[in-house]
Amino acid sequence: MFLDWLTRHLATVEVVGTKPTPWCAQWWLHPEVVARFKALWQASMQADASVMDGDAGAVSSWWINHWDRHTAVIFDTGNGPFRNCDPDQGHLHRRKDTTAPIVPTSMPPDDVEL
């Protein structure tokens, strides 16, 4: 269901920004992209349900508050997850290694309350 939605939705997108849109033919290898697309899908389903409940502006709000904000990150040519990929040359084509850089994390000490 998610992949059907994503395929249909991406087919409706005409322009993202003013420069060539970065894309990775193996987008599923980017955990952040998968998480963002799934979040967009879930929010889209909620917007569609809200329309059925009488909220005529729910889908418009989804475009502005969800799609526009997530795709500004996903398709950012300088800092987005596809910045090292090339639509023709492949996944992480511009990197010497084949793994995407992941933000290093560590756990806080036990005495830190979150």
C-alpha positions as CSV (number, residue, x, y, z in Angstrom):
1,M,0.0,0.0,0.0
2,F,2.8,2.4,0.9
3,L,4.8,1.7,-2.3
4,D,1.6,2.1,-4.4
5,W,0.9,5.5,-2.8
6,L,4.5,6.6,-3.2
7,T,4.7,5.6,-6.9
8,R,1.4,7.4,-7.6
9,H,2.4,10.5,-5.6
10,L,5.8,10.9,-7.1
11,A,4.3,10.7,-10.6
12,T,2.4,13.9,-9.8
13,V,5.4,15.9,-8.7
14,E,6.6,18.2,-11.5
15,V,9.2,20.5,-10.0
16,V,11.1,20.5,-6.7
17,G,13.1,23.7,-6.3
18,T,14.8,25.5,-9.1
19,K,17.8,23.3,-9.7
20,P,17.9,19.8,-11.1
21,T,16.3,17.6,-8.4
22,P,18.7,15.1,-6.8
23,W,17.4,11.5,-6.8
24,C,18.7,8.1,-6.0
25,A,17.3,5.2,-8.0
26,Q,17.9,3.1,-4.9
27,W,16.1,5.5,-2.6
28,W,15.2,2.7,-0.2
29,L,18.9,2.4,0.8
30,H,18.5,5.8,2.6
31,P,16.9,5.2,6.0
32,E,16.0,8.8,6.4
33,V,14.3,9.0,3.1
34,V,12.3,5.8,3.8
35,A,11.3,7.2,7.2
36,R,10.2,10.6,5.7
37,F,8.3,9.0,2.9
38,K,6.5,6.7,5.3
39,A,5.6,9.7,7.5
40,L,4.3,11.5,4.5
41,W,2.2,8.5,3.5
42,Q,0.7,8.2,7.0
43,A,0.0,11.9,7.2
44,S,-1.6,11.7,3.8
45,M,-3.9,8.9,4.9
46,Q,-4.9,11.0,7.9
47,A,-5.5,14.0,5.7
48,D,-7.7,12.0,3.4
49,A,-9.7,10.7,6.4
50,S,-10.1,14.2,7.6
51,V,-11.6,15.3,4.3
52,M,-14.1,12.5,4.7
53,D,-14.9,13.9,8.1
54,G,-15.6,17.4,6.6
55,D,-12.2,19.1,6.8
56,A,-12.0,20.4,3.2
57,G,-8.6,21.9,3.7
58,A,-6.9,18.9,5.1
59,V,-5.2,17.9,1.9
60,S,-4.0,21.4,1.2
61,S,-2.6,21.6,4.7
62,W,-0.8,18.2,4.1
63,W,0.9,19.7,1.0
64,I,2.1,22.8,2.9
65,N,2.9,21.3,6.3
66,H,4.1,17.9,5.4
67,W,5.1,17.4,1.7
68,D,6.8,20.8,1.3
69,R,8.8,20.6,4.5
70,H,10.0,17.0,4.1
71,T,10.9,17.3,0.4
72,A,12.8,20.5,1.1
73,V,15.2,18.2,3.1
74,I,15.0,15.1,0.9
75,F,15.7,17.0,-2.3
76,D,18.2,19.5,-0.9
77,T,21.1,19.4,-3.4
78,G,23.7,20.5,-0.8
79,N,22.8,18.7,2.4
80,G,20.0,16.2,1.5
81,P,20.3,12.5,1.7
82,F,20.6,12.2,-2.1
83,R,23.5,14.7,-2.3
84,N,26.1,12.0,-3.0
85,C,23.9,10.1,-5.5
86,D,23.4,10.5,-9.2
87,P,20.2,9.4,-11.1
88,D,22.4,7.9,-13.8
89,Q,25.6,6.8,-12.0
90,G,23.9,5.4,-9.0
91,H,23.6,5.2,-5.2
92,L,26.3,7.2,-3.4
93,H,28.2,7.6,-6.7
94,R,30.1,10.7,-5.4
95,R,31.5,8.9,-2.4
96,K,34.4,6.5,-2.2
97,D,32.5,4.2,0.2
98,T,29.1,2.8,-0.3
99,T,27.4,3.6,3.0
100,A,25.6,6.8,3.8
101,P,27.1,8.9,6.6
102,I,25.1,8.3,9.8
103,V,25.1,10.8,12.6
104,P,27.1,9.2,15.4
105,T,25.1,8.7,18.6
106,S,25.8,7.7,22.1
107,M,23.6,7.1,25.1
108,P,23.6,9.6,27.9
109,P,24.9,8.6,31.3
110,D,22.5,6.8,33.6
111,D,22.1,9.8,35.9
112,V,20.7,12.0,33.1
113,E,16.9,12.2,33.3
114,L,15.2,12.7,29.9
